[in-house]
Amino acid sequence: MLHGNRVPVLSLALASGAVDAFTFLALGQVFTSNMTGNLVLLGVSAGHGRLADAVGSVVALIAFTCGLGAAFRFLGRLTGWSARIRVAVGVELALLAGLAVAWALTQGPGSAPAQGLGSALSESSQSVSQDPGSMVADEVRLVMIAAAAVAMGVQSAVTHRLHTFVGSTTFITGALTSSLFRHLTPGTGEPHLAGLIAVLLAVVCGAAAATICVWALPAAAPLIALAGVTTTLVSSAFVRPPRASPP
């Protein structure tokens, strides 16, 4: 990651892992950052003849695409940490804050959505509509899925416009492919393997932290991603622009 983008991009990667873990565990086995995973879940539901189970995945796909497209239109050809890039990150932060508030409001006294997680994960044939967070109404759950997916679409556009080697913190497969290609094919660019490993670890750490929260302190689970994006926005103020090339 070039020109001091390490902390902001690693923080976004952590947020991406945390959001996916939270939505998968607490909102009915749906990915809101990993769209490939949603397509697989859609195919699994179709194969089982239960397309109704894939409503959350479809909502996430549509919302992610809308967030991505809107962010690209807003950012235009801008690159680097411009004011518009920071506004886009601020929008992502606001969406995740709204998600955190909505989730916290569903966690009333005696609510223990994490109690159903074990059976929800072990019984893959269980209907997604039987949400592990059983206190959450389907309509509210879908709204939260949409908010998270729009936020991740915005994040994907932001990291793409930053022109970091990772390309997108929501598309780690592409970053891994590009990095290994550059490593194995001399003259095609710097592979940045150390940075790639750091991003992979950040995604894993975000997912692990969110998972622990879902089990131990459900109301706080969305705060992991919120903290990651907040760190990105704050640390971006200290990113130095690239040095100009000598004439």
N, C-alpha and C positions, 0 to 999 in steps of 0.2 A: 504494500500500500504506500503510495508515494506522497511526498510533500506533507507529512505530518497527519495523514488521514487515519493513522492506526487506531487511535482511541475511538473516534466517531464511528468508524466502520465496524470495529469489533463490538461496540455497544449495540449497533443495529443488528449485527448477527446474533448477539445474545437475545435481543428482543424477538427476533424472528423465531428462534428455537423455543422461547418461552411462550409465545402466542400459539404456535402449533401444538405444543404439549397441552396447554390450557384448553384450547378449543376441542382437541381430540378427547381429552379425558373428561371434561366437564360439560361440553356442549353437544355431546352425541356423536363422537367419533368422526369429526370433520376437521380437515386441515384448512387453514386460512392463509397460510404462507406457501405451502408446498402444493401447487396445483396439479402436478403429476400424481400425487397421492390421491387427490380428489377424483381424478379421472379413473384411477384404479378402483376406488371405492364405488364409483358409479357403475363400472363394469361388473364388479362383484354383485352389486344389488340387482343389476339386470340379469346376471347369470342365475341368481336365486329367484328371479321372477318377482322381486319386491322393489319396484322402482320408487315406491313411496318412501322407502328408507333413505333414498339418495337426495331428498329435497334439500337437506343442509348442504351437501356437496355442490349441488347446482346453484344454490344461493351464493355460496362462497366463490364459485367460478365467475358468476356474473358480477358480483360485487368487486372482486379483485380486478377484473378487466376494466370495470368502470373507474376504479381508483387509479389504475395504471394509465388509462387513456386521459383522464382529466389532469393528472399530474404532468404527463408529457405535454399536453396542450398548454398548461400553465407555465411550464419551465421553458418551452420552446427550445432554442439552441444553447441555452445557458449551460455553462460548465463551471466546476469549482464551487466554493462556498459563497455564492452570491446571496443577496437578500431574498430572492425568490426561492432558492433552495432551502433556506432557513424557514421561510413561511410554510413551505410544503412539509418540512419536518414538524413544524408547529401544528399543522393540521393533523398529521399522524398522531402527535402527542394528544391533541384534543379528542380524537376518536378513541384512543386507548383509555383516556381518562373517563370518557363517557361509558365505555365498556366496564371499567372498574367500578364506577358508581352503580350502574345497572346491576352488575353481578352482586355487589355488596347488598343492594336492596332486596335481592332474592334470598339472602342468607339470614332469615329471621331466627329468633330463639328456638333452639331445638332442631333447626335444619341441619342435616348432615349429608350433603350430596355425595361426599367422598365414600360413604359406607357402601354405596352401590357400585363403586368403580371396579372392584375385583371381579364381580360377576359379569359386569358389562364387558370387560376386556377378555375374560376367559371364554365367554359364550359369544363367539363372533357372529353367530347366526341370529343373535338377538336383534330385534328391530331398533333402528336408530331413534325412532320416535319415542322409545322408552328411554328417555334421557337419563344418564347417570346422575345428573343434578335434577332429581325428580321433582324438586320444588319449583322448577322453572317451567312456565307455560311454553308451549311450542312457539307461539307467536313471539314471545320475548326472546326465546332462544335463537330464533331465526334473525331477529333484529341484531342481537349481539354478534352472531356469526357474520352478518353483513358488515357491521362496523369494523370488526377485526380484519375482514378480508379487504375492505376498502383501504384501511390503514396499511396493510401489507402491500397492496398495489402501489400506493403512494411511495412507500419505502423502496420498492423495487425500481421505480422510476428515478428516485433520488440517487440511489447508488449507481444506476446506469449513467446518469448525467455527471456524476462526480468523476467518471472515467478511472475508477480504481481497477486494478487487475481482476478483482473478484467479480466485476460486472454487476452482480446483484446478490444481496445477502439473502434473498428468498429463492435463489436458483443455484444452489451449491454444486449440483451435478455439473453444470456448465463451467463453473470456476475450476472444478477438479479436472475436467476434460481439457480445458485450455491450458492449465498449468502443466499438466503432464505432457501435453503435446509440445509445449515450448521447451520442457526439460529434455525430452527425447529427440527433438528436432533442432539441432544447432542453427542459429541465425534467424529464428522465428520470434525472438523476444525473450525477455527475462521471465523465468517461470515463477519467481517469488514463492518458492515452496514453503519457506518459513512463515510468510504471511498467510498462505493458504491453510497451513496447519493451525495457526492461531485462530483463523476464522472458523474452522471445523470445531475446534475446542470450545469456542465461544457459543456456537449453536448448541453443542452438547450440554454445556454448563447452563445455558438458559433453559433448555428443556428439563434438565435435572432439577434445577431450582424451582421451576413452576410445578413440576410433579410433586416434589416434597410439600410445597405449599398446598396443593390441591388435597393431599392426604392429611396434612397436619393442621393447616390453617386456611380452609377453603376461601374465606372472604378476602384474603390477601393475595390469592393466586395471580390475578391480573397485574399486580403491582410490580412483578419482576420485569415484564416487558415495558411498563411505564417508566421504571427506573432506567432501563437501558436507553430508551429514546430521549429521556431527559438528559442523561449523560452525554449523548450525541450532540444535542442542541447546545449544551453548555460548553463542551470541549471544542466544538467547531469554531468558537470565537477565538481560539488560540492556534488554529491551523494557519500556518504560513503559506503564502502562495508559492508556486514553483519559481525557481530562479530562472531569470531570462537567459536564453542561450547567447553565448558570446558572438559578436558580429563576425 
